[in-house]
Amino acid sequence: MLNKVVLAGLSVALAATTSFAAGNGNNRASTSVNNLSEEQKDTLLFIYQEEKVARDVYIVLGEYYSNQSVYQSIQSSEQKHMDSAQGLCETYKVDISNVDESDVGVFVVPVLQELYDTLVAQGYQSELSGLMVGEYIELTDIDDLEDAEEEMPSDVVNVYENLKAGSFSHLDAFRGAIDAYTK
């Protein structure tokens, strides 16, 4: 089971990611379809990288716990989430030239690098911890996507709503795997 220290660390990481995705609580300026503020562009990059965190954690934990098919099932979906988020970055001319999707576990957003490292370390503690990390990732993604939608153009909101629907499905899968593991 997750210990209190790790939960506290994950809570700090969640607060940091949510704060970053939400723009530290500042309201975003109105946007036109082709013109986003720098803060909004940062949010697009953040969500793109956050989807990579999910995919990369599931790749690593899926290799470590090869008997848990939930990781393999969801990592391909996370790649599609990344592709959708990347498409938004390209549409809005967010510089993603320093992102290497093939480099598993490497991120350009420092807080997400820290989150990835923390989640993988926690996931390695036990099979149940690994599944709980998956649950945590999906809950975090849902919260961050909801925050990131604020003041965004409708095409961004539509993509984020689709990503959230996928995250709810992934959350159900992880909760089902946790239930099966603990019975």
MOWO-V793748 format. One record per residue. N is the residue number from 0. RES is the residue in one letter. D_FIRST is the distance of its C-alpha to the first C-alpha in Angstrom with 1 decimal. Layout:
BEGIN
n: (N;N)
res: (RES;RES)
d_first: (D_FIRST;D_FIRST)
END
This chain:
BEGIN
n: (0;1;2;3;4;5;6;7;8;9;10;11;12;13;14;15;16;17;18;19;20;21;22;23;24;25;26;27;28;29;30;31;32;33;34;35;36;37;38;39;40;41;42;43;44;45;46;47;48;49;50;51;52;53;54;55;56;57;58;59;60;61;62;63;64;65;66;67;68;69;70;71;72;73;74;75;76;77;78;79;80;81;82;83;84;85;86;87;88;89;90;91;92;93;94;95;96;97;98;99;100;101;102;103;104;105;106;107;108;109;110;111;112;113;114;115;116;117;118;119;120;121;122;123;124;125;126;127;128;129;130;131;132;133;134;135;136;137;138;139;140;141;142;143;144;145;146;147;148;149;150;151;152;153;154;155;156;157;158;159;160;161;162;163;164;165;166;167;168;169;170;171;172;173;174;175;176;177;178;179;180;181;182)
res: (M;L;N;K;V;V;L;A;G;L;S;V;A;L;A;A;T;T;S;F;A;A;G;N;G;N;N;R;A;S;T;S;V;N;N;L;S;E;E;Q;K;D;T;L;L;F;I;Y;Q;E;E;K;V;A;R;D;V;Y;I;V;L;G;E;Y;Y;S;N;Q;S;V;Y;Q;S;I;Q;S;S;E;Q;K;H;M;D;S;A;Q;G;L;C;E;T;Y;K;V;D;I;S;N;V;D;E;S;D;V;G;V;F;V;V;P;V;L;Q;E;L;Y;D;T;L;V;A;Q;G;Y;Q;S;E;L;S;G;L;M;V;G;E;Y;I;E;L;T;D;I;D;D;L;E;D;A;E;E;E;M;P;S;D;V;V;N;V;Y;E;N;L;K;A;G;S;F;S;H;L;D;A;F;R;G;A;I;D;A;Y;T;K)
d_first: (0.0;3.8;6.3;9.5;11.7;10.2;10.3;13.7;14.8;13.9;15.8;18.7;18.8;18.9;21.6;23.5;23.5;24.5;27.1;28.5;28.7;30.3;32.8;31.7;32.9;36.5;38.4;39.5;43.2;44.7;44.9;47.2;46.1;46.9;46.3;42.9;42.3;40.7;37.7;37.4;37.8;35.0;32.8;33.9;32.9;29.5;28.7;30.0;27.8;24.7;25.3;25.6;22.2;20.8;23.0;22.5;18.6;19.1;21.7;19.8;16.6;19.0;20.8;17.8;16.4;19.9;19.1;17.4;20.6;19.1;19.2;22.8;23.8;22.7;23.7;27.4;27.1;25.7;28.8;30.9;29.3;30.1;33.6;34.1;33.0;35.1;38.0;37.8;37.8;40.9;42.6;42.3;43.0;39.8;40.0;37.3;39.4;36.9;34.0;33.6;31.5;31.7;30.1;26.4;24.2;27.2;27.8;30.8;29.0;27.4;24.7;23.6;23.8;21.4;19.0;19.2;18.7;15.6;14.0;15.1;13.7;10.2;10.8;12.0;9.0;8.1;9.7;7.0;6.3;10.1;10.6;8.9;11.1;13.9;13.5;13.5;16.6;18.4;18.0;19.2;22.0;23.2;23.5;25.2;27.6;28.6;29.4;31.1;33.5;35.3;38.9;38.5;41.3;40.9;40.3;37.3;36.0;36.6;34.6;31.7;31.9;31.7;28.7;26.9;27.8;26.3;23.1;22.9;23.4;20.7;18.3;19.4;18.9;15.3;14.6;16.7;14.8;11.4;13.5;15.2;12.2;10.8;14.4)
END
